[in-house]
Amino acid sequence: MPLLMKPLRQQNNRPVITYKPRVEPAPPSHAWRVDGFNDVWLLNNKYVAFVLVGDAFRQSPAFTLPDAAQRWATQIRQENEIS
């Protein structure tokens, strides 16, 4: 009885998907500003940061903690050299 070998697994050549922030004209009107944070808004029970880059706002992914959203906003400001 010959020994049957499994075929080699196919290489995973799919590109890695990275997060690209959404560009918004303004924070949505149904979002609530979070007190004590510069860029954090409460949207659908999640914390989202909006940072003005150029002439449009960049929206962060949704976070469960407002500190995390503010850290994202601070990082975006540093990367784009916005004060």
PDB file of N, CA, C and O in Angstrom:
ATOM      1  N   MET A   1       0.851  -1.179   0.000  1.00  0.00           N
ATOM      2  CA  MET A   1       0.000   0.000   0.000  1.00  0.00           C
ATOM      3  C   MET A   1       0.896   1.240   0.000  1.00  0.00           C
ATOM      4  O   MET A   1       1.660   1.449   0.943  1.00  0.00           O
ATOM      5  N   PRO A   2       0.809   2.071  -1.057  1.00  0.00           N
ATOM      6  CA  PRO A   2       1.693   3.243  -1.120  1.00  0.00           C
ATOM      7  C   PRO A   2       1.284   4.292  -0.086  1.00  0.00           C
ATOM      8  O   PRO A   2       0.110   4.439   0.253  1.00  0.00           O
ATOM      9  N   LEU A   3       2.272   4.998   0.392  1.00  0.00           N
ATOM     10  CA  LEU A   3       2.037   6.043   1.378  1.00  0.00           C
ATOM     11  C   LEU A   3       1.575   7.305   0.651  1.00  0.00           C
ATOM     12  O   LEU A   3       2.327   7.866  -0.146  1.00  0.00           O
ATOM     13  N   LEU A   4       0.341   7.759   0.919  1.00  0.00           N
ATOM     14  CA  LEU A   4      -0.194   8.937   0.255  1.00  0.00           C
ATOM     15  C   LEU A   4       0.149  10.174   1.077  1.00  0.00           C
ATOM     16  O   LEU A   4      -0.077  10.224   2.286  1.00  0.00           O
ATOM     17  N   MET A   5       0.697  11.157   0.395  1.00  0.00           N
ATOM     18  CA  MET A   5       1.058  12.404   1.083  1.00  0.00           C
ATOM     19  C   MET A   5      -0.009  13.465   0.816  1.00  0.00           C
ATOM     20  O   MET A   5      -0.573  13.548  -0.275  1.00  0.00           O
ATOM     21  N   LYS A   6      -0.257  14.244   1.811  1.00  0.00           N
ATOM     22  CA  LYS A   6      -1.192  15.350   1.629  1.00  0.00           C
ATOM     23  C   LYS A   6      -0.536  16.397   0.733  1.00  0.00           C
ATOM     24  O   LYS A   6       0.672  16.622   0.818  1.00  0.00           O
ATOM     25  N   PRO A   7      -1.330  17.034  -0.123  1.00  0.00           N
ATOM     26  CA  PRO A   7      -0.738  18.106  -0.933  1.00  0.00           C
ATOM     27  C   PRO A   7      -0.318  19.268  -0.029  1.00  0.00           C
ATOM     28  O   PRO A   7      -0.905  19.491   1.030  1.00  0.00           O
ATOM     29  N   LEU A   8       0.689  19.989  -0.457  1.00  0.00           N
ATOM     30  CA  LEU A   8       1.147  21.131   0.319  1.00  0.00           C
ATOM     31  C   LEU A   8       0.045  22.183   0.386  1.00  0.00           C
ATOM     32  O   LEU A   8      -0.700  22.391  -0.571  1.00  0.00           O
ATOM     33  N   ARG A   9      -0.037  22.831   1.526  1.00  0.00           N
ATOM     34  CA  ARG A   9      -1.031  23.895   1.658  1.00  0.00           C
ATOM     35  C   ARG A   9      -0.672  25.040   0.739  1.00  0.00           C
ATOM     36  O   ARG A   9       0.500  25.358   0.538  1.00  0.00           O
ATOM     37  N   GLN A  10      -1.696  25.649   0.189  1.00  0.00           N
ATOM     38  CA  GLN A  10      -1.481  26.774  -0.707  1.00  0.00           C
ATOM     39  C   GLN A  10      -1.028  27.995   0.102  1.00  0.00           C
ATOM     40  O   GLN A  10      -1.565  28.285   1.171  1.00  0.00           O
ATOM     41  N   GLN A  11      -0.047  28.689  -0.426  1.00  0.00           N
ATOM     42  CA  GLN A  11       0.443  29.885   0.243  1.00  0.00           C
ATOM     43  C   GLN A  11      -0.656  30.940   0.339  1.00  0.00           C
ATOM     44  O   GLN A  11      -1.452  31.117  -0.583  1.00  0.00           O
ATOM     45  N   ASN A  12      -0.682  31.615   1.444  1.00  0.00           N
ATOM     46  CA  ASN A  12      -1.651  32.690   1.622  1.00  0.00           C
ATOM     47  C   ASN A  12      -1.037  33.973   1.068  1.00  0.00           C
ATOM     48  O   ASN A  12      -0.236  34.623   1.739  1.00  0.00           O
ATOM     49  N   ASN A  13      -1.412  34.329  -0.146  1.00  0.00           N
ATOM     50  CA  ASN A  13      -0.832  35.493  -0.804  1.00  0.00           C
ATOM     51  C   ASN A  13      -1.742  36.709  -0.779  1.00  0.00           C
ATOM     52  O   ASN A  13      -1.498  37.691  -1.480  1.00  0.00           O
ATOM     53  N   ARG A  14      -2.789  36.641   0.031  1.00  0.00           N
ATOM     54  CA  ARG A  14      -3.696  37.791   0.088  1.00  0.00           C
ATOM     55  C   ARG A  14      -3.005  38.958   0.786  1.00  0.00           C
ATOM     56  O   ARG A  14      -2.256  38.760   1.742  1.00  0.00           O
ATOM     57  N   PRO A  15      -3.257  40.167   0.307  1.00  0.00           N
ATOM     58  CA  PRO A  15      -2.602  41.327   0.937  1.00  0.00           C
ATOM     59  C   PRO A  15      -3.138  41.558   2.346  1.00  0.00           C
ATOM     60  O   PRO A  15      -4.284  41.227   2.651  1.00  0.00           O
ATOM     61  N   VAL A  16      -2.305  42.122   3.184  1.00  0.00           N
ATOM     62  CA  VAL A  16      -2.706  42.454   4.538  1.00  0.00           C
ATOM     63  C   VAL A  16      -3.557  43.719   4.471  1.00  0.00           C
ATOM     64  O   VAL A  16      -3.160  44.715   3.867  1.00  0.00           O
ATOM     65  N   ILE A  17      -4.721  43.667   5.095  1.00  0.00           N
ATOM     66  CA  ILE A  17      -5.621  44.817   5.086  1.00  0.00           C
ATOM     67  C   ILE A  17      -5.284  45.681   6.294  1.00  0.00           C
ATOM     68  O   ILE A  17      -5.289  45.198   7.426  1.00  0.00           O
ATOM     69  N   THR A  18      -4.996  46.939   6.060  1.00  0.00           N
ATOM     70  CA  THR A  18      -4.710  47.849   7.159  1.00  0.00           C
ATOM     71  C   THR A  18      -5.877  48.812   7.314  1.00  0.00           C
ATOM     72  O   THR A  18      -6.645  49.039   6.379  1.00  0.00           O
ATOM     73  N   TYR A  19      -5.994  49.366   8.499  1.00  0.00           N
ATOM     74  CA  TYR A  19      -7.091  50.288   8.769  1.00  0.00           C
ATOM     75  C   TYR A  19      -6.777  51.635   8.148  1.00  0.00           C
ATOM     76  O   TYR A  19      -5.721  52.212   8.410  1.00  0.00           O
ATOM     77  N   LYS A  20      -7.674  52.133   7.339  1.00  0.00           N
ATOM     78  CA  LYS A  20      -7.540  53.466   6.749  1.00  0.00           C
ATOM     79  C   LYS A  20      -8.658  54.315   7.340  1.00  0.00           C
ATOM     80  O   LYS A  20      -9.835  54.021   7.134  1.00  0.00           O
ATOM     81  N   PRO A  21      -8.295  55.372   8.080  1.00  0.00           N
ATOM     82  CA  PRO A  21      -9.339  56.168   8.724  1.00  0.00           C
ATOM     83  C   PRO A  21     -10.324  56.750   7.717  1.00  0.00           C
ATOM     84  O   PRO A  21      -9.942  57.170   6.625  1.00  0.00           O
ATOM     85  N   ARG A  22     -11.586  56.768   8.098  1.00  0.00           N
ATOM     86  CA  ARG A  22     -12.605  57.375   7.249  1.00  0.00           C
ATOM     87  C   ARG A  22     -12.416  58.882   7.265  1.00  0.00           C
ATOM     88  O   ARG A  22     -11.975  59.454   8.263  1.00  0.00           O
ATOM     89  N   VAL A  23     -12.747  59.506   6.173  1.00  0.00           N
ATOM     90  CA  VAL A  23     -12.683  60.963   6.088  1.00  0.00           C
ATOM     91  C   VAL A  23     -14.114  61.481   6.101  1.00  0.00           C
ATOM     92  O   VAL A  23     -14.935  61.102   5.266  1.00  0.00           O
ATOM     93  N   GLU A  24     -14.395  62.347   7.055  1.00  0.00           N
ATOM     94  CA  GLU A  24     -15.751  62.864   7.235  1.00  0.00           C
ATOM     95  C   GLU A  24     -15.732  64.387   7.105  1.00  0.00           C
ATOM     96  O   GLU A  24     -14.737  65.019   7.462  1.00  0.00           O
ATOM     97  N   PRO A  25     -16.813  64.988   6.601  1.00  0.00           N
ATOM     98  CA  PRO A  25     -16.858  66.451   6.537  1.00  0.00           C
ATOM     99  C   PRO A  25     -16.979  67.087   7.918  1.00  0.00           C
ATOM    100  O   PRO A  25     -16.518  68.209   8.128  1.00  0.00           O
ATOM    101  N   ALA A  26     -17.601  66.373   8.865  1.00  0.00           N
ATOM    102  CA  ALA A  26     -17.767  66.858  10.237  1.00  0.00           C
ATOM    103  C   ALA A  26     -18.226  65.687  11.097  1.00  0.00           C
ATOM    104  O   ALA A  26     -18.787  64.721  10.578  1.00  0.00           O
ATOM    105  N   PRO A  27     -17.995  65.761  12.409  1.00  0.00           N
ATOM    106  CA  PRO A  27     -18.560  64.710  13.273  1.00  0.00           C
ATOM    107  C   PRO A  27     -20.075  64.667  13.099  1.00  0.00           C
ATOM    108  O   PRO A  27     -20.701  65.715  12.937  1.00  0.00           O
ATOM    109  N   PRO A  28     -20.676  63.481  13.129  1.00  0.00           N
ATOM    110  CA  PRO A  28     -22.128  63.390  12.914  1.00  0.00           C
ATOM    111  C   PRO A  28     -22.916  64.132  13.986  1.00  0.00           C
ATOM    112  O   PRO A  28     -22.483  64.251  15.132  1.00  0.00           O
ATOM    113  N   SER A  29     -24.058  64.617  13.592  1.00  0.00           N
ATOM    114  CA  SER A  29     -24.872  65.423  14.512  1.00  0.00           C
ATOM    115  C   SER A  29     -25.426  64.591  15.662  1.00  0.00           C
ATOM    116  O   SER A  29     -25.751  65.147  16.711  1.00  0.00           O
ATOM    117  N   HIS A  30     -25.544  63.275  15.497  1.00  0.00           N
ATOM    118  CA  HIS A  30     -26.089  62.447  16.570  1.00  0.00           C
ATOM    119  C   HIS A  30     -25.005  61.945  17.521  1.00  0.00           C
ATOM    120  O   HIS A  30     -25.303  61.164  18.424  1.00  0.00           O
ATOM    121  N   ALA A  31     -23.751  62.376  17.339  1.00  0.00           N
ATOM    122  CA  ALA A  31     -22.669  62.009  18.259  1.00  0.00           C
ATOM    123  C   ALA A  31     -22.646  62.997  19.426  1.00  0.00           C
ATOM    124  O   ALA A  31     -22.934  64.182  19.260  1.00  0.00           O
ATOM    125  N   TRP A  32     -22.296  62.484  20.612  1.00  0.00           N
ATOM    126  CA  TRP A  32     -22.228  63.319  21.812  1.00  0.00           C
ATOM    127  C   TRP A  32     -20.774  63.548  22.171  1.00  0.00           C
ATOM    128  O   TRP A  32     -19.992  62.599  22.226  1.00  0.00           O
ATOM    129  N   ARG A  33     -20.407  64.782  22.412  1.00  0.00           N
ATOM    130  CA  ARG A  33     -19.039  65.110  22.821  1.00  0.00           C
ATOM    131  C   ARG A  33     -18.795  64.574  24.227  1.00  0.00           C
ATOM    132  O   ARG A  33     -19.660  64.686  25.095  1.00  0.00           O
ATOM    133  N   VAL A  34     -17.612  63.987  24.454  1.00  0.00           N
ATOM    134  CA  VAL A  34     -17.284  63.422  25.767  1.00  0.00           C
ATOM    135  C   VAL A  34     -16.530  64.482  26.568  1.00  0.00           C
ATOM    136  O   VAL A  34     -15.497  64.986  26.127  1.00  0.00           O
ATOM    137  N   ASP A  35     -17.056  64.816  27.752  1.00  0.00           N
ATOM    138  CA  ASP A  35     -16.426  65.832  28.607  1.00  0.00           C
ATOM    139  C   ASP A  35     -15.034  65.378  29.040  1.00  0.00           C
ATOM    140  O   ASP A  35     -14.820  64.208  29.357  1.00  0.00           O
ATOM    141  N   GLY A  36     -14.103  66.313  29.047  1.00  0.00           N
ATOM    142  CA  GLY A  36     -12.748  66.026  29.507  1.00  0.00           C
ATOM    143  C   GLY A  36     -11.817  65.536  28.412  1.00  0.00           C
ATOM    144  O   GLY A  36     -10.635  65.306  28.670  1.00  0.00           O
ATOM    145  N   PHE A  37     -12.319  65.371  27.197  1.00  0.00           N
ATOM    146  CA  PHE A  37     -11.491  64.919  26.080  1.00  0.00           C
ATOM    147  C   PHE A  37     -11.643  65.894  24.925  1.00  0.00           C
ATOM    148  O   PHE A  37     -12.736  66.399  24.669  1.00  0.00           O
ATOM    149  N   ASN A  38     -10.540  66.158  24.227  1.00  0.00           N
ATOM    150  CA  ASN A  38     -10.574  67.133  23.136  1.00  0.00           C
ATOM    151  C   ASN A  38     -11.259  66.599  21.886  1.00  0.00           C
ATOM    152  O   ASN A  38     -12.053  67.301  21.261  1.00  0.00           O
ATOM    153  N   ASP A  39     -10.952  65.361  21.524  1.00  0.00           N
ATOM    154  CA  ASP A  39     -11.352  64.848  20.205  1.00  0.00           C
ATOM    155  C   ASP A  39     -12.315  63.670  20.264  1.00  0.00           C
ATOM    156  O   ASP A  39     -12.598  63.064  19.230  1.00  0.00           O
ATOM    157  N   VAL A  40     -12.827  63.328  21.442  1.00  0.00           N
ATOM    158  CA  VAL A  40     -13.604  62.092  21.605  1.00  0.00           C
ATOM    159  C   VAL A  40     -15.101  62.377  21.627  1.00  0.00           C
ATOM    160  O   VAL A  40     -15.570  63.304  22.288  1.00  0.00           O
ATOM    161  N   TRP A  41     -15.830  61.559  20.891  1.00  0.00           N
ATOM    162  CA  TRP A  41     -17.284  61.657  20.804  1.00  0.00           C
ATOM    163  C   TRP A  41     -17.868  60.291  21.111  1.00  0.00           C
ATOM    164  O   TRP A  41     -17.234  59.269  20.847  1.00  0.00           O
ATOM    165  N   LEU A  42     -19.083  60.263  21.673  1.00  0.00           N
ATOM    166  CA  LEU A  42     -19.800  59.017  21.939  1.00  0.00           C
ATOM    167  C   LEU A  42     -20.738  58.766  20.768  1.00  0.00           C
ATOM    168  O   LEU A  42     -21.632  59.564  20.488  1.00  0.00           O
ATOM    169  N   LEU A  43     -20.521  57.654  20.095  1.00  0.00           N
ATOM    170  CA  LEU A  43     -21.274  57.340  18.882  1.00  0.00           C
ATOM    171  C   LEU A  43     -21.678  55.867  18.952  1.00  0.00           C
ATOM    172  O   LEU A  43     -20.810  54.994  18.964  1.00  0.00           O
ATOM    173  N   ASN A  44     -22.967  55.581  18.997  1.00  0.00           N
ATOM    174  CA  ASN A  44     -23.479  54.204  19.087  1.00  0.00           C
ATOM    175  C   ASN A  44     -22.864  53.450  20.268  1.00  0.00           C
ATOM    176  O   ASN A  44     -22.457  52.296  20.133  1.00  0.00           O
ATOM    177  N   ASN A  45     -22.802  54.112  21.425  1.00  0.00           N
ATOM    178  CA  ASN A  45     -22.262  53.528  22.657  1.00  0.00           C
ATOM    179  C   ASN A  45     -20.798  53.122  22.550  1.00  0.00           C
ATOM    180  O   ASN A  45     -20.338  52.278  23.320  1.00  0.00           O
ATOM    181  N   LYS A  46     -20.071  53.695  21.629  1.00  0.00           N
ATOM    182  CA  LYS A  46     -18.622  53.483  21.501  1.00  0.00           C
ATOM    183  C   LYS A  46     -17.961  54.844  21.454  1.00  0.00           C
ATOM    184  O   LYS A  46     -18.591  55.842  21.107  1.00  0.00           O
ATOM    185  N   TYR A  47     -16.691  54.876  21.806  1.00  0.00           N
ATOM    186  CA  TYR A  47     -15.945  56.130  21.771  1.00  0.00           C
ATOM    187  C   TYR A  47     -15.184  56.232  20.456  1.00  0.00           C
ATOM    188  O   TYR A  47     -14.435  55.328  20.085  1.00  0.00           O
ATOM    189  N   VAL A  48     -15.386  57.346  19.759  1.00  0.00           N
ATOM    190  CA  VAL A  48     -14.775  57.573  18.453  1.00  0.00           C
ATOM    191  C   VAL A  48     -14.097  58.933  18.491  1.00  0.00           C
ATOM    192  O   VAL A  48     -14.650  59.896  19.023  1.00  0.00           O
ATOM    193  N   ALA A  49     -12.883  59.009  17.919  1.00  0.00           N
ATOM    194  CA  ALA A  49     -12.174  60.283  17.853  1.00  0.00           C
ATOM    195  C   ALA A  49     -12.313  60.871  16.454  1.00  0.00           C
ATOM    196  O   ALA A  49     -12.300  60.145  15.460  1.00  0.00           O
ATOM    197  N   PHE A  50     -12.443  62.176  16.388  1.00  0.00           N
ATOM    198  CA  PHE A  50     -12.465  62.905  15.121  1.00  0.00           C
ATOM    199  C   PHE A  50     -11.348  63.935  15.173  1.00  0.00           C
ATOM    200  O   PHE A  50     -11.289  64.747  16.096  1.00  0.00           O
ATOM    201  N   VAL A  51     -10.452  63.900  14.168  1.00  0.00           N
ATOM    202  CA  VAL A  51      -9.337  64.841  14.110  1.00  0.00           C
ATOM    203  C   VAL A  51      -9.399  65.558  12.773  1.00  0.00           C
ATOM    204  O   VAL A  51      -9.504  64.922  11.724  1.00  0.00           O
ATOM    205  N   LEU A  52      -9.333  66.884  12.811  1.00  0.00           N
ATOM    206  CA  LEU A  52      -9.364  67.672  11.586  1.00  0.00           C
ATOM    207  C   LEU A  52      -7.983  67.627  10.937  1.00  0.00           C
ATOM    208  O   LEU A  52      -7.011  68.149  11.482  1.00  0.00           O
ATOM    209  N   VAL A  53      -7.911  66.994   9.759  1.00  0.00           N
ATOM    210  CA  VAL A  53      -6.674  66.909   8.985  1.00  0.00           C
ATOM    211  C   VAL A  53      -6.953  67.579   7.645  1.00  0.00           C
ATOM    212  O   VAL A  53      -7.751  67.083   6.848  1.00  0.00           O
ATOM    213  N   GLY A  54      -6.298  68.697   7.405  1.00  0.00           N
ATOM    214  CA  GLY A  54      -6.577  69.446   6.181  1.00  0.00           C
ATOM    215  C   GLY A  54      -7.967  70.055   6.260  1.00  0.00           C
ATOM    216  O   GLY A  54      -8.262  70.838   7.163  1.00  0.00           O
ATOM    217  N   ASP A  55      -8.820  69.691   5.307  1.00  0.00           N
ATOM    218  CA  ASP A  55     -10.173  70.255   5.296  1.00  0.00           C
ATOM    219  C   ASP A  55     -11.244  69.225   5.622  1.00  0.00           C
ATOM    220  O   ASP A  55     -12.427  69.469   5.385  1.00  0.00           O
ATOM    221  N   ALA A  56     -10.840  68.061   6.170  1.00  0.00           N
ATOM    222  CA  ALA A  56     -11.821  67.016   6.522  1.00  0.00           C
ATOM    223  C   ALA A  56     -11.416  66.345   7.829  1.00  0.00           C
ATOM    224  O   ALA A  56     -10.249  66.358   8.218  1.00  0.00           O
ATOM    225  N   PHE A  57     -12.399  65.765   8.490  1.00  0.00           N
ATOM    226  CA  PHE A  57     -12.144  65.048   9.734  1.00  0.00           C
ATOM    227  C   PHE A  57     -11.778  63.598   9.435  1.00  0.00           C
ATOM    228  O   PHE A  57     -12.339  62.976   8.533  1.00  0.00           O
ATOM    229  N   ARG A  58     -10.822  63.067  10.210  1.00  0.00           N
ATOM    230  CA  ARG A  58     -10.520  61.637  10.138  1.00  0.00           C
ATOM    231  C   ARG A  58     -11.169  60.977  11.342  1.00  0.00           C
ATOM    232  O   ARG A  58     -11.052  61.455  12.470  1.00  0.00           O
ATOM    233  N   GLN A  59     -11.858  59.869  11.084  1.00  0.00           N
ATOM    234  CA  GLN A  59     -12.587  59.162  12.146  1.00  0.00           C
ATOM    235  C   GLN A  59     -11.808  57.933  12.561  1.00  0.00           C
ATOM    236  O   GLN A  59     -11.339  57.168  11.718  1.00  0.00           O
ATOM    237  N   SER A  60     -11.673  57.751  13.853  1.00  0.00           N
ATOM    238  CA  SER A  60     -10.960  56.587  14.384  1.00  0.00           C
ATOM    239  C   SER A  60     -11.852  55.354  14.336  1.00  0.00           C
ATOM    240  O   SER A  60     -13.055  55.461  14.101  1.00  0.00           O
ATOM    241  N   PRO A  61     -11.258  54.175  14.561  1.00  0.00           N
ATOM    242  CA  PRO A  61     -12.111  53.006  14.798  1.00  0.00           C
ATOM    243  C   PRO A  61     -12.859  53.204  16.125  1.00  0.00           C
ATOM    244  O   PRO A  61     -12.518  54.096  16.902  1.00  0.00           O
ATOM    245  N   ALA A  62     -13.856  52.390  16.378  1.00  0.00           N
ATOM    246  CA  ALA A  62     -14.624  52.509  17.622  1.00  0.00           C
ATOM    247  C   ALA A  62     -13.847  51.876  18.769  1.00  0.00           C
ATOM    248  O   ALA A  62     -13.322  50.771  18.632  1.00  0.00           O
ATOM    249  N   PHE A  63     -13.774  52.566  19.889  1.00  0.00           N
ATOM    250  CA  PHE A  63     -13.077  52.075  21.077  1.00  0.00           C
ATOM    251  C   PHE A  63     -14.069  51.918  22.220  1.00  0.00           C
ATOM    252  O   PHE A  63     -15.124  52.552  22.232  1.00  0.00           O
ATOM    253  N   THR A  64     -13.720  51.062  23.185  1.00  0.00           N
ATOM    254  CA  THR A  64     -14.579  50.889  24.357  1.00  0.00           C
ATOM    255  C   THR A  64     -14.196  51.857  25.472  1.00  0.00           C
ATOM    256  O   THR A  64     -14.982  52.066  26.396  1.00  0.00           O
ATOM    257  N   LEU A  65     -12.994  52.456  25.402  1.00  0.00           N
ATOM    258  CA  LEU A  65     -12.551  53.415  26.411  1.00  0.00           C
ATOM    259  C   LEU A  65     -12.262  54.767  25.760  1.00  0.00           C
ATOM    260  O   LEU A  65     -11.666  54.815  24.684  1.00  0.00           O
ATOM    261  N   PRO A  66     -12.674  55.862  26.395  1.00  0.00           N
ATOM    262  CA  PRO A  66     -12.399  57.169  25.803  1.00  0.00           C
ATOM    263  C   PRO A  66     -10.901  57.485  25.739  1.00  0.00           C
ATOM    264  O   PRO A  66     -10.456  58.193  24.836  1.00  0.00           O
ATOM    265  N   ASP A  67     -10.118  56.958  26.703  1.00  0.00           N
ATOM    266  CA  ASP A  67      -8.662  57.206  26.699  1.00  0.00           C
ATOM    267  C   ASP A  67      -8.028  56.658  25.428  1.00  0.00           C
ATOM    268  O   ASP A  67      -7.136  57.286  24.857  1.00  0.00           O
ATOM    269  N   ALA A  68      -8.483  55.490  24.982  1.00  0.00           N
ATOM    270  CA  ALA A  68      -7.919  54.864  23.785  1.00  0.00           C
ATOM    271  C   ALA A  68      -8.211  55.719  22.553  1.00  0.00           C
ATOM    272  O   ALA A  68      -7.344  55.887  21.695  1.00  0.00           O
ATOM    273  N   ALA A  69      -9.417  56.254  22.463  1.00  0.00           N
ATOM    274  CA  ALA A  69      -9.767  57.109  21.329  1.00  0.00           C
ATOM    275  C   ALA A  69      -8.928  58.390  21.353  1.00  0.00           C
ATOM    276  O   ALA A  69      -8.487  58.865  20.307  1.00  0.00           O
ATOM    277  N   GLN A  70      -8.708  58.945  22.547  1.00  0.00           N
ATOM    278  CA  GLN A  70      -7.896  60.164  22.642  1.00  0.00           C
ATOM    279  C   GLN A  70      -6.446  59.874  22.278  1.00  0.00           C
ATOM    280  O   GLN A  70      -5.793  60.704  21.646  1.00  0.00           O
ATOM    281  N   ARG A  71      -5.929  58.699  22.669  1.00  0.00           N
ATOM    282  CA  ARG A  71      -4.552  58.326  22.286  1.00  0.00           C
ATOM    283  C   ARG A  71      -4.433  58.221  20.774  1.00  0.00           C
ATOM    284  O   ARG A  71      -3.436  58.655  20.197  1.00  0.00           O
ATOM    285  N   TRP A  72      -5.461  57.638  20.117  1.00  0.00           N
ATOM    286  CA  TRP A  72      -5.457  57.538  18.652  1.00  0.00           C
ATOM    287  C   TRP A  72      -5.404  58.941  18.047  1.00  0.00           C
ATOM    288  O   TRP A  72      -4.634  59.197  17.121  1.00  0.00           O
ATOM    289  N   ALA A  73      -6.225  59.840  18.576  1.00  0.00           N
ATOM    290  CA  ALA A  73      -6.276  61.210  18.061  1.00  0.00           C
ATOM    291  C   ALA A  73      -4.925  61.905  18.243  1.00  0.00           C
ATOM    292  O   ALA A  73      -4.462  62.610  17.347  1.00  0.00           O
ATOM    293  N   THR A  74      -4.300  61.706  19.397  1.00  0.00           N
ATOM    294  CA  THR A  74      -2.990  62.307  19.661  1.00  0.00           C
ATOM    295  C   THR A  74      -1.957  61.786  18.682  1.00  0.00           C
ATOM    296  O   THR A  74      -1.129  62.546  18.179  1.00  0.00           O
ATOM    297  N   GLN A  75      -2.005  60.489  18.412  1.00  0.00           N
ATOM    298  CA  GLN A  75      -1.061  59.884  17.465  1.00  0.00           C
ATOM    299  C   GLN A  75      -1.268  60.460  16.059  1.00  0.00           C
ATOM    300  O   GLN A  75      -0.294  60.765  15.371  1.00  0.00           O
ATOM    301  N   ILE A  76      -2.512  60.609  15.631  1.00  0.00           N
ATOM    302  CA  ILE A  76      -2.805  61.173  14.302  1.00  0.00           C
ATOM    303  C   ILE A  76      -2.308  62.622  14.232  1.00  0.00           C
ATOM    304  O   ILE A  76      -1.760  63.047  13.215  1.00  0.00           O
ATOM    305  N   ARG A  77      -2.503  63.369  15.316  1.00  0.00           N
ATOM    306  CA  ARG A  77      -2.024  64.760  15.349  1.00  0.00           C
ATOM    307  C   ARG A  77      -0.496  64.806  15.221  1.00  0.00           C
ATOM    308  O   ARG A  77       0.044  65.659  14.518  1.00  0.00           O
ATOM    309  N   GLN A  78       0.197  63.881  15.903  1.00  0.00           N
ATOM    310  CA  GLN A  78       1.660  63.852  15.828  1.00  0.00           C
ATOM    311  C   GLN A  78       2.136  63.461  14.437  1.00  0.00           C
ATOM    312  O   GLN A  78       3.075  64.056  13.908  1.00  0.00           O
ATOM    313  N   GLU A  79       1.487  62.456  13.842  1.00  0.00           N
ATOM    314  CA  GLU A  79       1.878  62.004  12.506  1.00  0.00           C
ATOM    315  C   GLU A  79       1.682  63.111  11.462  1.00  0.00           C
ATOM    316  O   GLU A  79       2.470  63.232  10.524  1.00  0.00           O
ATOM    317  N   ASN A  80       0.639  63.908  11.629  1.00  0.00           N
ATOM    318  CA  ASN A  80       0.340  64.973  10.667  1.00  0.00           C
ATOM    319  C   ASN A  80       0.828  66.337  11.139  1.00  0.00           C
ATOM    320  O   ASN A  80       0.581  67.355  10.492  1.00  0.00           O
ATOM    321  N   GLU A  81       1.525  66.345  12.273  1.00  0.00           N
ATOM    322  CA  GLU A  81       2.089  67.568  12.839  1.00  0.00           C
ATOM    323  C   GLU A  81       1.046  68.665  13.003  1.00  0.00           C
ATOM    324  O   GLU A  81       1.235  69.806  12.581  1.00  0.00           O
ATOM    325  N   ILE A  82      -0.064  68.276  13.635  1.00  0.00           N
ATOM    326  CA  ILE A  82      -1.148  69.219  13.927  1.00  0.00           C
ATOM    327  C   ILE A  82      -1.083  69.543  15.416  1.00  0.00           C
ATOM    328  O   ILE A  82      -0.897  68.644  16.237  1.00  0.00           O
ATOM    329  N   SER A  83      -1.231  70.794  15.763  1.00  0.00           N
ATOM    330  CA  SER A  83      -1.164  71.145  17.193  1.00  0.00           C
ATOM    331  C   SER A  83      -2.510  71.016  17.860  1.00  0.00           C
ATOM    332  O   SER A  83      -2.632  71.272  19.057  1.00  0.00           O
TER     333      SER A  83
END
